[in-house]
Amino acid sequence: MAGQSLTDHQSQPFIKFTEAVSSRTGGKFKINATVEGELGIKRDGFARALDTGVLEGAFIASGFGETTWPHQGVMNLPYLFSNTTEAAKGQAAIRPISEREYAKTGMFILADYVWVAQVMFLNKQIADPNKLEGLKVRGWTAIMLDWIKLAGGVPNNIPSGEVYVAIQRGLLDGGITGMASGLSGSWYEVAPYMYPINFSYVITDFVFSQKAFNALPKEYQDILKQEGANFTKLFADTLKTEDTTALQQWADKKGKVIPVTDVQYTALKNNAKGLWDSWLAKAGPTAKEALDAAKKALGIT
């Protein structure tokens, strides 16, 4: 199961993966790719659908996976990572924990990737992104919603595909997502002010059923592993140009980038620290183990 649509920027590598597997097996092994909502399952239900056997493979973005595997929430902690290199280090550090926890429900990581920063789009210009002053903003992780409230906004967690109309109708003032998602959703038409708050980074595992994998011929298993590695490389290569390209496209669409000052960015980081503690108090010992591993990898004391 992939993203919101087959044309979604994060779905395309998944589609290429399924096509490559089919081609290399002469069409004898086909993976049926489906998207969010097509089976009545939203992205926050991917993990549960994997756990219960409804799906045999899916993207598990940490913002959605933590409902089943709480340690995944580490990857959503605001301002734990300053860039994609640090995010990749964090993902690698908790990978042994993820592998162990996935295995408990019969899953394994076939591929993974780190994606772009989460930025904020609004339908009006404000002086300070730390002060939302009642603006209604869509977030897609629990801790993001908590931050919106902390910053004085009104949080909302409707699906990304519904944000455009909600802003158009005055039900929302904006949302937080990646640049490519803002572009593909035409948010520049209704929320043209982009604030590069770099709240967190999209960190995702492509998880596959061990039982389904074991049932395949060895030749097909090898192809899956090889194409999984190609999948990860494709994302890594695309990431190198994604932000630059997206920013240029945003400007071409008459979108505006409102700079975040050093003082504002420091305040964003400091204000978010309390959310780490409240998350950890609810997430449990496995989450602490993961946070300790990520902090060690990043040299955070």
Secondary structure, 3 states (H helix, E strand, C coil): CCCCCCCCCCCHHHHHHHHHHHHHCCCCCCCCCCCCCCCCCCHHHHHHHHHCCCCCEEEEEHHHHCCCCHHHHHHHCCCCCCCHHHHHHHHHHHHHHHHHHHHCCCEEEEEEEEEEECEEEECCCCCCCCCCCCCEEECCCHHHHHHHHHCCCEEECCCHHHHHHHHHCCCCCEEEECHHHHHHCCHHHCCCEEECCCCCEEEEEEEEEHHHHHCCCHHHHHHHHHHHHHHHHHHHHHHHHHHHHHHHHHHHCCCEECCCCHHHHHHHHHHHHHHHHHHHHHHCHHHHHHHHHHHHHHCCC
